[in-house]
Structures are given as structure tokens and as C-alpha cells.
Amino acid sequence: MSYTFIFLHRRLCRTFPGWIGIPALLALLLISPACWAGPDPVLSLSEAVRTALRTNPGISSSMEDVRSRKEGVGISKAMYFPTLSVSYQNTVGNGFMGFFLFPNYNSYDFELLTVTLTEDIWDFGRREAATSQNRWAMRKALDHHRRTLQEIIHKTEVAYYLLLSTQHQEAASRLAFRDTLRHLDTARLLYKKGKILHPALTAAEETVEESRLALFQAIDRRRESQAVLARLLGVTPIDHPVRALDLPFIPNDQPIRLRRDVSLALRSRPDLQEMSDEVKARKAALDKARDDNLPIFSAVGQYFLTQLPYGALPMPVVPQNSAFFSTYNVGGLLTIPVFEGGSTLHRWRQARARFQSTHFKMDDAKLRVEKEVIQSSLRVGETRQKWVAAIEGLETARENIVRVKERLFEGKASPLDALDARAAFEKAKAEAMAARYAWATALADYRFVLGDIRPPQPPQISP
């Protein structure tokens, strides 16, 4: 806010001579919300992760998929129980079941209540295969849900580090813009005294414009990173802009061991476990397609309760007084698939091809995971070396400030040299902070590749 005020004051004082620039500046402050709006709320990393896990719609969607798969398991288990059906029929006509005629072709009203109980005694593994297929599908949905949780945590951490980096870049750009304004003022003073030539003054003015452009670009990058984080938090970036809070990193120099880490990734990666469950579900589907070629033995029991009108069936064994009477039958049913146009055979071959395809994809996924672990480990090492180099550059810039101050005291340097040294120090500081959060992002990526994300744990890094 102070740098915006300084910039506007300088511009207005140049545009409006004398004291007129001050009222113009006050009027601009009153009509511009950007000048009097309060600071954005600060959000810690743990709060950001908890908010994302609570509000992100992708997590809710994956959880509902888990519930759906769980109900599928219940549906397949229901096949072990008998089925009971009840039907009631009330018909008015002059014929019973379409062929018995009532006397004198009169219309009669008759009722029929049927209760049927059916139980598959043996289906040669169909129910076991269907239950196994749905159970593995549910476990696959659980692994996908766990993968979604890790992805949201990882994306939130990366977005948070990006916001931290852009915040420091914006702060450094504001300081650099302030220093270039001081540099320009000093250059103008020295030019009036005749100690520098006009090209040096022109170069100082060009530096101010370049610094102003860099500041605007830094603000845009910070706003973009705020929008990315707001999307993960499930809020609108315009109405709910947030700022990240600097993290206290503590030393943690645990070496990367590729063999151990690759083994960990192959065991713990949710996507690999999800694919493994898919392979097992395909195997159960293959077993079910094979069992469809086998017979089914079922037991059937039926109970009938009916009322026939007088004279409907002129037989001595049937009551003729319009009273209700009942009967039942019990038997077995053996169903043998003989010929279905080859559909059963084609379904079995299709299930076998899908099982083999999923199995080969599983092998390819394991190779891909090994490659990702190696690439991510190399990036961790690279970003760590860049951070070490940035820290060394920062120390060099700090020592340069001390040397320039000594030379300035001895009369061997000008005030412009001191301002340049200060600007170089601020630039080195910004580069060190950017390298710091780039290393933190690489560590977060490495934990995500290993499938070992536990919310919310900021990376612990040291030089």
C-alpha cells in the first residue's frame, strides 16, 4: 500500500504542479477501492488443506462412488437368498383362463392370489463370481477415493507454495521499484550538480519503467496463484482472495534411496492398488462368464388361493359355491444352456481379453511408477542445489553491500553504487525465496509420487 501511495504521489505531483497534486491524490484514494481495501486474510497450510478436504467436490464425488459400489456388493450378496413374489389377479369375464366358458355366457368376477418362492440351489459359482467382482470394484473405488484425497492435498500444497513464492516476488518487486525511484532521484540530483551525464539519467528513468512493469507482472502472477488456490478451496478468487503464511522449515536431511523408495511406491501408490483391484475384478468377471455355460438347479414352490363363481368349472373336484379354495405345488427346475447363438462364448472371450489387457496395463503402470520416482528424485536434488547456490548468492550480495558502504565512506563509490548493491541484494533474496519454495514443491511432488502423503505435513528442508 505504501509503494502504491508513493508511486501515485510522484505521478500526480508531476502532472499537477504545486499543492494541487495533494487534493487530487486524496480524491483518488476515496474513489479507488483498491487503495482503501483491507489486506487479504492469511491462511496457513494446514488450514488450506483441511478446507480443501472439506469443500472440494471431487472428494464428495469419489465418496459417493464408494457408497454406490458398496451397494453393488449388497446386491450380489442378495442372490444367495430366496426370492419371494406375490401376485393378485381380479378379472371380470365370461371365460376362465381363456378356455372355460361360464353357463349362459354370463360375466363373472373371479380372483386369484399366487405366492411363489424360488431358490437357486446350485449355480456352479455364478453368485460367488458376481460377489467377488463387486467386492473388488468397491475396493477399487476406495483406492480411487484415497488417490483423490492425496491429489487434493498435493495440489493444495503446491498451490500454497506457489502463492508463497509469488508473494515474495511481489514484495521484492515493490522494494526494487522503490529503490529505482530513489536511484532516479539520486541520478537527477547528481545530474544537476554535473557529476553524471544525461545518458546515465536516461538509463535510470528506463530502469524505473522496467521495474514498474516487473511489479505489475509480479502482481498478476500473485493473483493467478491466488485463483489456483481458491479453486482448490472451493471459493471464488474475486470474493475470497487469501494470502499464504510463511512456513518455518526445520532441518531434515533424509537421503533418497531409490530402491527403497521404488519398493515403497509399488506398495503404497493408490493408483497401483486401484489397478490391482481392477485386475482382480476382471478375473472375477472372467470366472462368471465361464460359469454362464454351466446349468442352474433351482427349487420352486407355489401357493394358489382363488375364488371361482358358481358353475364356472362343472367338475366334481372343484367347489361350486363361490368359496375360496387353495392349492400348492413344489418342484425343482434344471436349466441347461444349450445354444444361444454363441453369445455366451463371445462374452467369455471378451472377459478374457479385458482381463489380459488390464493385466498388461498393470505391468506398464509399474514401469511408469519407477520412472516417476527416479525423475522426481532427480528434481529434488536439482532444486536443492539451486537453493544452496541461491543462499550463497545471497551471502555474496550481503557482503557486497558491506564493501560498497566501506568504499562509499572512503569516497571511492557513489550513492548510485550503494543503491545498485541494495537492489542486487533484494534480487538475490527473492531468488533465494523462490528456490526455497521450488525445493519445497519438489519434496511435495516426491511424497506424492511415493504415495505417502499424510495431511497436513509441510516439507522439512535444510541446506
ABEGO torsion letter per residue (X at the ends): XAAAAAAAAAAAAAABBEAAAAAAAAAAAAABAAAABBBBBBBBAAAAAAAAAAABAAAAAAAAAAAAAAAAAAAAAAAABBBBBBBBBBBBBABBGGABBBBGGBBBBBBBBBBBBBBBABAGGAAAAAAAAAAAAAAAAAAAAAAAAAAAAAAAAAAAAAAAAAAAAAAAAAAAAAAAAAAAAAAAAAAAAGABBAAAAAAAAAAAAAAAAAAAAAAAAAAAAAAAAAAAAGBBAAABBBBBBBBBBBBBBBBBBAAAAAAAAAAABAAAAAAAAAAAAAAAAAAAAAAAABBBBBBBBBBBBBBBBBGABBBAABBAAGBBBBBBBBBBBBBBBABAGGAAAAAAAAAAAAAAAAAAAAAAAAAAAAAAAAAAAAAAAAAAAAAAAAAAAAAAAAAAAAAAAAAAAAGABBAAAAAAAAAAAAAAAAAAAAAAAAAAAAAAAAAAAAGABBOBBBBBBBX
